[in-house]
Amino acid sequence: MPGKSGLGSRGNSRQPLLGAPTDVLDPYLPDNGNLGFRISRYDLELEYKVSSNRLEGTAVLTATSYAELNRFTLDLANSLSVQRVSVNDKRARYSHRRNKLTVTPDTPLPPGGAMTITVRYHGSPRPIRGPWGEVGWEELTDGALCANQPNGAASWFPCDDHPSAKAPYRIAITTDSPYHALANGVLESKRVRAAQTTWVYQQVEPMPTYLASIQIGQYKQISLSAKPIPVTGLIPSHLEENFTIDFGRQTEMVSAFVEMFGPYPFPQYTVVVTDDELEIPIEAQSFSTFGANHCDGSEHAERLIAHELAHQWFGNSVTASRWRDIWLHEGFACYAEWLWSQRSGGRSADEWARHYYEKLAATPVRVPLADPGPRKMFDDWVYKRGALTLHALRLTIGDGDFFALLHRWTDKYRYGSVSTEDFIALAATHSSEPLRSLWDDWLFTPELPPFPGPS
């Protein structure tokens, strides 16, 4: 239960999220997610006018009901206007309030019934306001981007907006021809018609809604490498020289992380650099987005470049099934920064651990890492304490078992959803000694334990 600490209080709390009749909404985002069905595929046909920030969309969602459904809901921001909804080719009644689209099918759907839900909509997309700022579709000076985490996907398409609700996608985006449009997955086709171009992407590997993304800008495409996977850059042409400096080691990072974490989980990786400055980089499945301020030729953003790449394994392929377990994303990506620093000739992971341990000790928190609360789940201490927890585990079980565990974690749960309990259980199979006290100290007790290993 939320707020409880210790393994004993959490051992029986595991249950599925969203879909089946016994499922529950995530208490961290109780207004997001929808019960009674599960979406198995998204097919999005989108047309976007950059100059007017105008979006026209048709979303076809393939789903299965878990219970008899007289009506059901989807997440969709009220900044978008719905024109028509149909279920299994029959027009359905709907209402659209408080960022929820409530659909009443022509006839009730039986348990196990297949649904094809088609929603036609349009409007001027804008970010959704919340405790974490504004997230979702955002206009750039000359283009657009999507930064959905944790609840911004509904700003541009109807969805079941929860990290455990993963599905494949087909995204077709039509925009003015001078612009390059990127979406998740592999480019299937590109059609130029008069002044517009349609880009069609297939994202075969299941993806949570918060990682769905579209980036639009006047970008030049650069190939960085073909092995071990294709790595490309999309950048404003005037930043090309800086890009070769700041992102010059991107391919080396990929190879290092494949060695440390296991095979890269997607067919390719793309780095986008916008012509605008961004406060922080943005992760998406199969690509990451940085601002012009991260590409100034100084190499100051190298740790962020490593962090976003690591999310392809930790967060994108292996995804937390509930937001309370966000340390499984951010702690792992932060630790990847430290591992890359050591691999590339900088401070060792142990030196970084000691550095940030002192900082955490100076600013104590009152909530446990495994349940930080919705308002604190993206606080920097979650990232750093998560990384320290992994360092403590590494020092306890040794390098061989630690990296074998990371490989097994990314393999066993590839494209799946996980919890802290899953990691605890898997770690036990890679340790010759009980780990309960380590987890109690680092995950379930707010107070910072002593620094791991010899002082």
N, C-alpha and C positions, 0 to 999 in steps of 0.2 A: 504494500500500500504506500502511496506517496507520504513522504515524511518519516517513514520508518527506516531504521538502520539495522545492519546485521544480516547475515545470510539467512538466518532462521525466519525472519519476518518476510523475506522476499521469495523463499523457496516455492511457495504455492501461489504466487501472484501471476505466474505466467499464463496467459491465455491469448487466443487469437485476437486480432484487432480488425474490425470492419468487415462486414460481409455476412457472415452466418448469424442466425438469430441470437446466439449467445455472445456475440462480439460487443465490444465497448468502444466508445469514442476516446480519443487520447485526451486526458485531462489537461495537457499542456496547450492544446489547441481545440477546445471543446466545440467550437463553431465550425471546424473543418472535418471533412470526412463524412461518409454517408453509409447508412446501414441497409441491410436487406439484399444486397447484390454485390457482384464483383465485376469490374471492367477487365476484359481480357485483351482489348486492342483499341487504340485511338487512331482514327484516320482524319487528319485535319487538312482542309482546303482553305487557304488564307490568301487574301489580297490586301496589300498594304500600300497606302500613299504616304510617302515620306513627308512631302511638303505640308500636308494637311493633318497628319497623324490620324488617318482614317483606316480602320480595319473592317474588312468584310470577311466573315467566316462561315464555313459549314463544317460541323464536327459530327462524325459518325462514330459512335461508341458501340462496340460489341461487348455484351455483358450477359451474365447469368444470374437469375434470381435465386436467393437462398430460402425465401419464404414467399407465401402468397403476397403479392404486391398490388394493393389498390392504388397506391401512389408511391413515389420515391423522390429523392432530392439529388441535385448536383450542386457543386460549388461553381458559382459564376458571379463576377462582380457586377454591381448595378450600374457601373459606368458604361456597360454594354447593353444594347437593346436586343431582345429576342424577337425574331420575326415569325418563326414557326418551329414547332416541335412535333416529331412523329415517332411512334414506337412500332416497330415491325410494319413499316409502310402505312400505318394508319395515323391520321392526325390525332394528336393528344392535347388535352387541355393543360394549361400551365399557369403558374403565377411566379413572379420574380421579385422577391423582397429580401433585403438584408443579406445580399450576396449569396442567396440560395434560390436555385431554380427548382420549383416543385412541379413534378410532372404527374398527371393523372392519365394513365392509358385508357384507350377505348374500352378494353375489357381487362379485368384483373389478370395478373400474370401468375401462373402456378409455381410452386417450388420447383426449382431446377429448370425453369423456363428460359429459353434463349431470347435475348433482346437485342435488337438493333435500334439504337436511339439516335435520331438525327436532329441536330439543333442548328438552325440558321440564325445568325446574329450579326450585328454591326455596331459600330460606335468608335469613339476616340479613346483608346485604351490608356489607362494611367495607373500608377502604382497604387497598391492597397496600403492604407495606413494601419499601423499596429504598434505593439510594444517594442518592436525591433526596427522602427522607422518605416520607410516606404519601400515596399518590395513588389516586384512584378515587372510589367512592361514599362520601359522608360524611354522617352525621347532623348536622342543625342543632338548635338548641333547640326549634324548632317547624317541622320540614320536613326537606329533604334537598337536597344538591347533588352534582354530579359534577365532579371535577377530575382528568382522566385523564392529563395529560401527565407522563411519556412512556409509561407502561406500566400505566395504571390501568383501561383499558376492561374488561379481563377480570374486574374486581371486580363487574360487574353484567350482563354478557352474553357468550356465547361468540362468539369473533371471531378474525380473523387480524390480530393487533395489531402493525401496522407502518405507518409513515406513507405508504409507497408503495402500500399496499393500500387504495385508495379505492373507494367504491361508494355508490350511492344508498341511502336508508333510508326505511322507514315505521315510525314509532314510535307505538304506542298505549299510553297510560299511564292506568290507572284508580286513583283515590285518593279519599279522603274529600272530600265536596263543599265544605266550607269552604275547601279548598286550591286554589290555582291551580297547574296543572302545565304547565311549558314544556318543549318539546323542540326539536330542530333543525328548521328548515324552516318551512313554511307550515301553519297550522292548517287542517286539512281538515274536521274535524267535532268537535262537542262534544255528548256525550249525558249527560243527567242521569237517573239511575235510583235512586230512593229516596235513600239517604244517600251515594251514590257518583257520581262524574263521570268519564267516559272522554274523554280528549283525544287526538285522532288528528292526527299531523303527518306531512307528506310532505317529505322532504329530497331533492329531485330532483338537485341538483348533487352530483357525487361527493364523498365526505367520508372522511378517514382516521378510524380508530377513536378516536384520542386526542382528537378534537374532538367526538365524539358526547357528548351531555350531556342531563341532565334536571335541572330545578330545580323544587322543590316548596315552597310557602310560602303564607301567608295574605297575598297581595299585592293591591294596588290597581293597576289598569292605567291608564296615562296616555299620551295621544297627544302626542308632541312635534312631529311634522310629517308631512306627506304627500309632500312633494317635497324633494330629488330622489328620495327613497325614503321609504316609511313608517318612522318612527323612534318607538318606544314605550318606556315605562319600566314595570317591574314593581317595586313598592316597598311596604314597610310604610306604611300610611296616615299614621302619625305622623311620617314622614320627608319628607312631600310638600313642605313649605316649604324644607327644606334641599336637596331634590333640584332644585327650580327654580333654586337658586343654583349648586350644584356642577355640575350637568349642563345648565345653561342654554345653553351654547354648543355642545352636541352636534350640533345641526343645522348650525351654521356650520362645524364640523369636517368633517362629511360633505361639504359642498359644496367645502370647500378641498381635501380629499383626492381628490375626484372630479377636480378641476382638475389636481392634481399627479400622480395615479397612474393615472387612467383611470376608466371607469365602475365604480360599485359592483357587486361580482360576485354579489350575492344579492338576492332579492326584497324583503328588509326587514332592519331591524336593531333589536335589543331590548337594553336595558340592565336588568339585574336588580340590585337592591340587597337583600341579605339583612338580617334583623334582628340577625344575629350579626356580630361583627367578623371580618374575614379578613386574614391576614397579607399576602397579595398578591391582586390581581384575577385572574380566571380567564377565559381565552379559550375560546370554543366557536364552531362554525360558525354564523353569523348572529346570535350574541348574545355578550355579555360579562357577567360577574358581579362585583359589588363588594360589600364589606362595609359595615356601618353606619358604620364608622370612616372610610370614604371619602366619606361623605355627611353631613358635620357643619356645612355652611354656610360653611366657611372657604375653599373653592376650592383647597385644598392638593393635591388629587388630579388636577388638570387634566392634567398630563403623562401620568399613568397612563391617563386617559380617552382621550387621543389615542393612546397606545401600543396599547391594546386594540382600538380602532377600526381602526388601521392593519393589524393582524393579519388583518382580513378579506381584504385584498389579499395580504399577505405572510405566508404560513403556512397560511391557510385555503383560499383559491382556488389560489394558487401554493405548492405544498408541497414541502419538501425530501424527496427520495427516500431519504435516509439521514440519520441523526442527526448525523453529523460535520459536515454542512452547515447546522447550526442557525443560523449567522450570517445565512443568507438569510432567516430569520424575524426574529430578535431585533435584528440590526444594522439592518435596514430599519425595524422598528417604533420603535427608539430614535431613528433619524434623523428619523422622522416627528414625534417629540416636539419636536425642535429646529426643524424646519420650521414646526410649528404655533406654537411660541413666537414665532418671528419674525413669522409672519402675524398673530398676535394682539396684537402690540405689545410683546412681551417681548424677551429676549436674542435676538440673531441666531443662526443656525445656526453661523456662524463663531465667535462668542463661546463658544457651548457646546462646540464642537470644541476650542478652545484650553483651556477650563476642564478638560475631561476628559482632554485630552492630558497636562496636567501631573499629574493624578492617576495615569494609567497609567504615566507616566515614573517616578513615585515608588515603584511597586510592580510591578517587571518580572515577567513570566511566562516559563516555559521551554518552552512548546508553541505551535505555530502556530495562528492563528485558524481555518484551514481543516481542522484536525484537533485539536481541543482535548482530546480524550479524554472518555470517558463521565462521569467524575466531575466534570469542569470545564465541561461543555457548557452549563450554566445559570449559570455564574459571571458576575458583573456585568461583568468585563472583556471577555467575549465580546460583550455588548451594545454596550459603549462602543467597543471597537476595531472592531467591525463598522460602527458608525455613522461612525467616523473614516475607515474604508476608503472608504465611499461619499462622504464629504466630499472625500477626496483625489481620487477619480475625478471628482467634479463640478468641482473646481478645474482638473483636467487637461483635460477635454473641453469645459467651458463649460456654462452653465445650459441653453441650448437643446438641446444634444445629450443632456445628462444627463436632463432630464425627458422628452424624447422616448424615451430608453432605458427609463425606468420605465414609460411607457405601453406600449411595445412588449413589455416583459417581462410585464406583467400581461395583455396581450392574447394573445400567442403561447402562453403556458403557462397560460391560464385553465383552472381545474379540473384541472390536470395536476400532474405530479411533475417536479422539477428537481434539478440538481446545481450545484455551484460552477462546473464546467466549462461548463455551459450559459450561466451568466451571463457568464463570461469571453468565450465565443464571441460572444454577442450584443453585448456592450459593444464588441468589436472593430469591429462594423459601424457604430458611432456615434462612432468616433474617427478623426481624421486622422493620428494618430501611434501607434506601437506602445505597448502597455500592459504588456508583459511585466515590465518592471522594477517597475512599480507593484504588480502582483500578487505578484511575488516578495517585495517589501518588506513589504506589508501582510497578505498571506494566508498565505504559506508560510515566512516567517522569524519565529521567536519574538521577536527583538529589535525594539523599537519604532523605526521609521525616523524621520527628522526630520519635524517638522510640515510638512504639505503647503503648497505655495505660498510666497509671500514671507514672510520671518520678521518 
